[in-house]
Amino acid sequence: MKATLAILRKELRDALRDRRTLLVALISSLLGVPLMLLIFSVVLSQVESQEEKRTVMVKGIEHARGLENFIQRQGYQIKTAPEDYAAKSQSKELDQPVLLIPDNFDEKLATGDKGMLEIAFDTSNRQAEFGVRPLRRLLDGYSQEVATMGLAMRGVSMELLQRIEVRERHLKKPEERKATITTMLPMMVLMAIVLGGMYAAIDTTAGERERGSLEPLMMNPVTGWQLTIGKWGAVAIVGMGVVVLTIFSFFPSQWLIHNETLRAEFQFNFKDAMGFLLVLLPLAASMAAIQIAVSLDCKSYKEAQVRNQMVTMFIPFVSLVPILFPGREPAWFQWVPVLSQNQMMNQVLKGETLSTMAVGIAFLVCALMSLVSLAYISQKMRRVVMH
C-alpha cells in the first residue's frame, strides 16, 4: 500500500509539473463552457435583434403600393436599399436582407397573375441571413391578405374555406425545463474529460519512456498492479479534477449570458451539478485507464498522442447516434459508454430525475472498462521496457 501511494504521489507531481497537462486541463475545464455560452448568447441576441428590428430594406417599393401600405400598417419602417446593395452585403456593411420588387409587380396582381418578389442577401453575411425569416413572415402575411381580399371581392368568405381550425397543444412534464440550445453542453463536458486526462496519461507512459525514467521506476521492488494503480490513480485524479472544474465553471458562466432567452433555458443549480458529478466521475476514471492502456505500447510521445486523439474522435461520433433514432431512445443506449452519460446529462439539463437503474448500469460499465484496462496495463507494465 505504501509503495502504491508513493507511486501515486510521484506521478501526480509529474502530471502537475507538466505544462501541457495543466494548460489543456485549465483551458478545457475553465474556458470551454463559458466561451460556448458566450458565443450562444451573442448569436441568439443577433437573431432576436433582427426579429425585433422594425425596418425593411426595399428596392423598387414604388412598384408595390399595396405592399408598402401593408408593411407600414404592421408598424415597419421602409428604407430604400442602396444601389450597390450586393457589394455592401458581401462586405458585411449592410446587415439586412434586401427585398427586390420588379417594375410590373402591381400590374401583375391587378390582372390576376402571380407577382414575384426576391430577397437578396449574401449567404456569408450572418446578420443579414438572420433577417430573412422575419421578412418572409411579413411577406406571407401580405400574401394571405391579398388572397383574402381577392376572394372577398368575388363574394367568397374565407370562413367558408377554413372549416377546420387546428391548434397545437404542447405536452411536457411540469418540472421539465427547456434545454434546446444547451444540448451541446454534454458533448463539451465529455470532450473536456478526455482532453483533460489525455496528456497526463501520455506523460506517465510514453513520456517516461522518452525521458528514460520508466526503467528505473520498474526496477523498484513493486508489483505490476502497484505500478498500475499508482499511475492510474494520478491520471484519474487529474481527469476527475477537470470534471469538477468544468461543472462548477457553469455557475460563473451564467454571468456571461446577456440574452434573456438563453438565461431562461440555462438554469443550472447545485442539484444539477451533483447529478453531473454522479454521472461523469466514473467515466473520467475509466477514460484514464483506457488512455494509459492505449499509450503504454507507444515508443514516443507523438505516437501516443496520435493514438489518443483517435480515441477522442469516438466521442463526437457517439454523440450523434441519437439522431438516427428520432423519438424514444432505445433501451440499449444506457449500456453504451459516453452515449449513456450524454443521455443522462441531457435529462439533468431538462430538469428530469435520473433513473437509479440507468446510473447503476453506467457505473457498472465504467467499472468493467476500468478493470479490463487495468488488468491489461498490469500485465504489460513489466514487459514494456523489453520491447
C-alpha positions as CSV (number, residue, x, y, z in Angstrom):
1,M,0.0,0.0,0.0
2,K,2.8,2.4,0.9
3,A,4.5,1.6,-2.5
4,T,1.3,2.4,-4.4
5,L,0.8,5.7,-2.6
6,A,4.4,6.6,-3.2
7,I,4.0,6.0,-6.9
8,L,0.7,7.9,-6.9
9,R,2.3,10.9,-5.3
10,K,5.3,10.8,-7.7
11,E,3.0,10.5,-10.8
12,L,0.7,13.3,-9.5
13,R,3.6,15.6,-9.0
14,D,4.9,14.9,-12.5
15,A,1.5,15.5,-14.0
16,L,1.1,18.8,-12.3
17,R,4.5,19.9,-13.4
18,D,3.8,19.1,-17.0
19,R,2.8,22.4,-18.6
20,R,0.9,20.7,-21.4
21,T,-1.3,18.8,-19.0
22,L,-2.0,21.9,-16.9
23,L,-2.7,24.1,-19.9
24,V,-5.1,21.7,-21.6
25,A,-6.8,20.9,-18.3
26,L,-7.4,24.5,-17.4
27,I,-8.4,25.7,-20.8
28,S,-10.8,22.8,-21.4
29,S,-12.4,23.0,-17.9
30,L,-12.4,26.7,-17.1
31,L,-12.8,28.3,-20.5
32,G,-14.7,25.8,-22.7
33,V,-18.2,26.2,-21.3
34,P,-18.0,30.0,-20.6
35,L,-16.8,30.6,-24.2
36,M,-19.5,28.4,-25.7
37,L,-22.3,30.1,-23.7
38,L,-20.9,33.5,-24.5
39,I,-21.0,32.6,-28.2
40,F,-24.5,31.2,-28.0
41,S,-25.6,34.3,-26.1
42,V,-24.2,36.6,-28.8
43,V,-25.6,34.6,-31.7
44,L,-29.1,34.4,-30.1
45,S,-29.0,38.1,-29.4
46,Q,-28.2,38.8,-33.1
47,V,-31.1,36.6,-34.2
48,E,-33.5,38.3,-31.8
49,S,-32.3,41.8,-32.8
50,Q,-33.3,41.0,-36.4
51,E,-36.6,39.7,-35.2
52,E,-37.2,42.9,-33.2
53,K,-35.9,45.3,-35.9
54,R,-38.9,47.1,-37.4
55,T,-37.3,48.2,-40.7
56,V,-37.5,46.7,-44.2
57,M,-34.8,47.3,-46.7
58,V,-36.5,47.6,-50.2
59,K,-35.6,48.3,-53.7
60,G,-38.5,49.2,-56.0
61,I,-41.2,49.9,-53.4
62,E,-42.8,52.4,-55.8
63,H,-44.0,49.4,-57.9
64,A,-45.9,47.8,-55.0
65,R,-48.1,50.4,-53.3
66,G,-50.3,47.7,-51.7
67,L,-47.3,46.0,-50.2
68,E,-46.0,49.4,-49.0
69,N,-49.3,50.1,-47.2
70,F,-49.3,46.6,-45.6
71,I,-45.7,47.0,-44.3
72,Q,-46.4,50.3,-42.8
73,R,-49.7,49.1,-41.2
74,Q,-47.6,46.3,-39.5
75,G,-45.5,49.0,-37.8
76,Y,-42.5,48.6,-40.0
77,Q,-40.4,51.4,-41.5
78,I,-39.4,51.2,-45.1
79,K,-35.9,52.1,-46.1
80,T,-34.6,52.4,-49.7
81,A,-31.8,50.0,-50.4
82,P,-28.6,51.4,-51.8
83,E,-27.7,50.8,-55.5
84,D,-24.7,48.8,-54.5
85,Y,-26.6,46.6,-52.0
86,A,-24.9,43.5,-53.3
87,A,-21.4,44.8,-52.6
88,K,-22.4,46.2,-49.2
89,S,-24.0,42.9,-48.2
90,Q,-20.9,41.0,-49.2
91,S,-18.7,43.4,-47.2
92,K,-21.0,43.0,-44.2
93,E,-21.7,46.7,-44.3
94,L,-25.4,46.0,-44.9
95,D,-26.8,43.9,-42.1
96,Q,-30.3,43.3,-43.5
97,P,-31.6,41.4,-46.5
98,V,-33.0,43.4,-49.4
99,L,-36.5,43.0,-50.8
100,L,-36.4,43.3,-54.6
101,I,-39.6,44.3,-56.3
102,P,-39.9,44.2,-60.1
103,D,-41.3,47.0,-62.2
104,N,-44.6,45.2,-63.1
105,F,-45.5,43.8,-59.7
106,D,-48.7,45.8,-59.1
107,E,-49.7,45.3,-62.8
108,K,-49.5,41.5,-62.4
109,L,-51.5,41.5,-59.3
110,A,-54.2,43.7,-60.9
111,T,-54.5,41.3,-63.8
112,G,-54.7,38.2,-61.5
113,D,-51.2,37.0,-62.3
114,K,-48.7,35.9,-59.7
115,G,-46.3,38.6,-58.6
116,M,-42.7,37.7,-58.0
117,L,-40.6,39.0,-55.1
118,E,-36.9,38.3,-54.3
119,I,-35.0,38.5,-51.1
120,A,-31.3,39.3,-51.7
121,F,-28.6,38.7,-49.2
122,D,-25.1,37.3,-49.1
123,T,-25.0,33.8,-47.5
124,S,-21.8,34.6,-45.7
125,N,-23.4,37.6,-44.0
126,R,-24.9,36.0,-40.9
127,Q,-26.5,39.2,-39.7
128,A,-28.4,39.6,-43.0
129,E,-29.4,36.0,-43.1
130,F,-30.9,36.2,-39.6
131,G,-33.3,38.9,-41.0
132,V,-34.7,36.6,-43.7
133,R,-37.1,34.7,-41.5
134,P,-39.0,37.8,-40.1
135,L,-39.1,39.3,-43.6
136,R,-40.6,36.1,-45.1
137,R,-43.1,36.0,-42.3
138,L,-44.1,39.6,-43.2
139,L,-44.5,38.8,-46.8
140,D,-46.5,35.7,-46.0
141,G,-48.9,37.9,-44.1
142,Y,-49.3,40.2,-47.1
143,S,-49.8,37.3,-49.5
144,Q,-52.6,35.9,-47.3
145,E,-54.2,39.4,-47.1
146,V,-54.1,39.7,-50.9
147,A,-55.7,36.3,-51.3
148,T,-58.4,37.1,-48.7
149,M,-59.3,40.4,-50.4
150,G,-59.4,38.7,-53.8
151,L,-61.9,36.2,-52.6
152,A,-63.9,38.8,-50.7
153,M,-64.3,40.8,-54.0
154,R,-65.7,37.7,-55.6
155,G,-68.2,37.3,-52.7
156,V,-66.4,34.3,-51.2
157,S,-65.9,34.4,-47.4
158,M,-62.6,33.0,-46.0
159,E,-64.6,31.4,-43.2
160,L,-66.2,29.1,-45.8
161,L,-62.8,27.9,-46.9
162,Q,-61.5,27.4,-43.3
163,R,-64.0,24.9,-41.9
164,I,-61.4,23.3,-39.7
165,E,-59.2,25.1,-37.1
166,V,-56.1,23.4,-35.9
167,R,-54.3,24.3,-32.7
168,E,-51.2,23.0,-31.1
169,R,-51.1,21.6,-27.6
170,H,-47.6,21.2,-26.2
171,L,-47.2,18.3,-23.7
172,K,-44.4,18.3,-21.2
173,K,-43.8,17.4,-17.6
174,P,-44.4,20.2,-15.2
175,E,-40.8,20.1,-13.9
176,E,-39.2,19.8,-17.3
177,R,-37.1,22.7,-18.4
178,K,-36.5,23.7,-22.0
179,A,-32.9,23.0,-23.0
180,T,-32.7,23.2,-26.7
181,I,-29.7,25.5,-27.0
182,T,-27.8,23.8,-24.2
183,T,-27.9,20.4,-25.8
184,M,-24.2,20.9,-26.9
185,L,-23.0,21.2,-23.3
186,P,-22.8,17.5,-22.6
187,M,-20.5,16.9,-25.6
188,M,-18.4,19.9,-24.5
189,V,-18.0,18.3,-21.0
190,L,-17.2,14.9,-22.4
191,M,-14.5,16.3,-24.6
192,A,-13.1,18.2,-21.6
193,I,-12.9,14.9,-19.7
194,V,-10.9,13.2,-22.5
195,L,-8.6,16.1,-23.2
196,G,-8.0,16.8,-19.5
197,G,-6.5,13.4,-18.7
198,M,-5.0,12.6,-22.0
199,Y,-1.7,14.4,-21.6
200,A,-1.2,13.1,-18.1
201,A,-1.8,9.5,-19.4
202,I,0.7,10.0,-22.2
203,D,3.3,11.6,-19.9
204,T,3.2,8.8,-17.4
205,T,3.8,6.1,-20.1
206,A,5.3,7.2,-23.4
207,G,6.7,10.4,-21.9
208,E,8.6,8.5,-19.2
209,R,10.0,6.1,-21.9
210,E,11.4,9.1,-23.8
211,R,12.9,10.6,-20.7
212,G,14.3,7.3,-19.6
213,S,12.7,7.3,-16.2
214,L,10.4,4.4,-16.7
215,E,13.1,1.7,-16.4
216,P,14.4,2.9,-13.0
217,L,10.9,3.1,-11.7
218,M,10.3,-0.5,-12.7
219,M,13.5,-1.7,-11.1
220,N,11.9,-0.9,-7.7
221,P,10.5,-3.9,-5.7
222,V,6.9,-3.2,-6.6
223,T,4.3,-5.4,-8.4
224,G,2.7,-4.7,-11.7
225,W,-0.6,-3.9,-10.0
226,Q,1.1,-1.4,-7.6
227,L,2.6,0.4,-10.6
228,T,-0.7,0.3,-12.4
229,I,-2.8,1.6,-9.6
230,G,-0.3,4.4,-8.8
231,K,-0.2,5.6,-12.4
232,W,-3.9,5.2,-13.0
233,G,-4.7,7.0,-9.7
234,A,-2.7,10.1,-10.7
235,V,-4.3,10.3,-14.2
236,A,-7.8,9.6,-12.8
237,I,-7.3,12.4,-10.2
238,V,-6.4,14.8,-13.0
239,G,-9.3,13.7,-15.2
240,M,-11.8,13.9,-12.3
241,G,-10.4,17.3,-11.3
242,V,-11.1,18.5,-14.8
243,V,-14.7,17.2,-14.4
244,V,-15.2,19.1,-11.2
245,L,-13.7,22.4,-12.5
246,T,-15.7,22.1,-15.7
247,I,-19.0,21.5,-13.9
248,F,-18.5,24.3,-11.4
249,S,-17.5,26.7,-14.2
250,F,-21.2,26.5,-15.2
251,F,-22.1,28.8,-12.3
252,P,-19.9,31.8,-13.2
253,S,-20.6,31.1,-16.9
254,Q,-24.2,32.2,-16.3
255,W,-23.0,35.7,-15.6
256,L,-21.8,35.9,-19.2
257,I,-25.2,35.3,-20.6
258,H,-26.8,38.6,-21.5
259,N,-29.6,37.1,-23.6
260,E,-32.9,36.6,-21.7
261,T,-34.0,33.6,-23.7
262,L,-30.8,31.7,-23.2
263,R,-30.7,32.6,-19.5
264,A,-34.2,31.2,-19.1
265,E,-33.2,28.0,-20.8
266,F,-29.9,27.5,-18.9
267,Q,-30.9,27.1,-15.3
268,F,-28.0,25.2,-13.6
269,N,-28.1,24.7,-9.9
270,F,-26.2,22.8,-7.2
271,K,-28.5,19.8,-7.6
272,D,-27.8,19.6,-11.3
273,A,-24.0,19.8,-10.5
274,M,-24.3,16.8,-8.2
275,G,-26.1,14.9,-10.9
276,F,-23.4,15.7,-13.4
277,L,-20.7,14.6,-11.0
278,L,-22.5,11.3,-10.3
279,V,-22.7,10.6,-14.0
280,L,-19.2,11.8,-15.1
281,L,-16.7,10.9,-12.3
282,P,-16.9,7.1,-13.0
283,L,-16.4,7.8,-16.8
284,A,-13.4,10.1,-16.1
285,A,-11.8,7.3,-14.1
286,S,-12.4,4.7,-16.8
287,M,-11.2,7.0,-19.5
288,A,-7.9,7.5,-17.6
289,A,-7.4,3.7,-17.5
290,I,-8.2,3.4,-21.3
291,Q,-5.8,6.3,-22.2
292,I,-2.9,4.7,-20.2
293,A,-3.6,1.3,-21.9
294,V,-3.6,3.0,-25.3
295,S,-0.3,4.9,-24.6
296,L,1.5,2.0,-22.9
297,D,2.9,0.3,-26.0
298,C,3.8,3.6,-27.8
299,K,7.5,4.2,-28.2
300,S,7.2,8.0,-28.5
301,Y,5.1,10.8,-27.0
302,K,3.9,11.8,-30.5
303,E,2.8,8.2,-31.3
304,A,0.8,8.1,-28.1
305,Q,-0.8,11.5,-28.8
306,V,-2.0,10.3,-32.2
307,R,-3.5,7.1,-30.8
308,N,-5.3,9.0,-28.0
309,Q,-6.6,11.5,-30.5
310,M,-8.2,8.6,-32.4
311,V,-9.9,7.6,-29.1
312,T,-11.1,11.3,-28.7
313,M,-12.8,11.2,-32.1
314,F,-15.1,8.4,-30.7
315,I,-17.0,11.0,-28.5
316,P,-18.5,13.3,-31.2
317,F,-19.4,10.2,-33.3
318,V,-21.2,8.5,-30.4
319,S,-23.0,11.8,-29.5
320,L,-24.5,11.8,-33.0
321,V,-26.1,8.3,-32.7
322,P,-29.4,9.6,-31.2
323,I,-30.0,11.4,-34.5
324,L,-30.5,8.0,-36.1
325,F,-33.3,7.2,-33.5
326,P,-35.8,10.1,-33.5
327,G,-38.4,9.7,-30.9
328,R,-38.0,7.4,-27.9
329,E,-34.3,6.4,-27.4
330,P,-33.7,2.6,-27.3
331,A,-33.0,0.9,-24.0
332,W,-29.5,-0.2,-25.1
333,F,-28.3,3.4,-25.1
334,Q,-27.7,3.2,-21.4
335,W,-25.2,0.3,-21.9
336,V,-23.0,2.3,-24.3
337,P,-20.4,4.4,-22.6
338,V,-20.4,8.1,-23.5
339,L,-23.9,7.7,-25.0
340,S,-25.4,6.9,-21.7
341,Q,-23.6,9.8,-20.0
342,N,-24.8,12.1,-22.8
343,Q,-28.3,10.9,-22.3
344,M,-28.3,11.4,-18.6
345,M,-26.7,14.9,-18.7
346,N,-29.5,16.0,-21.1
347,Q,-32.0,14.7,-18.6
348,V,-30.4,16.7,-15.9
349,L,-30.4,19.9,-18.0
350,K,-34.1,19.4,-18.7
351,G,-34.9,19.1,-15.0
352,E,-35.7,15.4,-15.1
353,T,-34.9,12.9,-12.3
354,L,-32.1,10.4,-13.1
355,S,-33.1,6.8,-13.0
356,T,-31.3,4.8,-10.4
357,M,-31.0,1.8,-12.8
358,A,-29.5,4.0,-15.5
359,V,-26.9,5.4,-13.1
360,G,-26.1,1.9,-11.8
361,I,-25.7,0.5,-15.4
362,A,-23.4,3.4,-16.4
363,F,-21.3,2.8,-13.2
364,L,-21.1,-0.9,-13.9
365,V,-20.0,-0.4,-17.5
366,C,-17.3,2.1,-16.4
367,A,-16.1,-0.2,-13.7
368,L,-15.8,-3.1,-16.2
369,M,-13.9,-0.9,-18.6
370,S,-11.5,0.2,-15.9
371,L,-10.9,-3.3,-14.6
372,V,-10.2,-4.7,-18.1
373,S,-7.8,-1.8,-18.9
374,L,-6.0,-2.0,-15.6
375,A,-5.5,-5.8,-16.0
376,Y,-4.0,-5.2,-19.4
377,I,-1.7,-2.5,-18.1
378,S,-0.6,-4.6,-15.2
379,Q,0.4,-7.5,-17.5
380,K,2.2,-5.2,-19.9
381,M,3.9,-3.0,-17.4
382,R,6.8,-5.2,-16.6
383,R,7.4,-6.1,-20.3
384,V,7.3,-2.6,-21.8
385,V,10.9,-1.9,-21.3
386,M,12.0,-5.1,-23.0
387,H,10.4,-4.0,-26.3
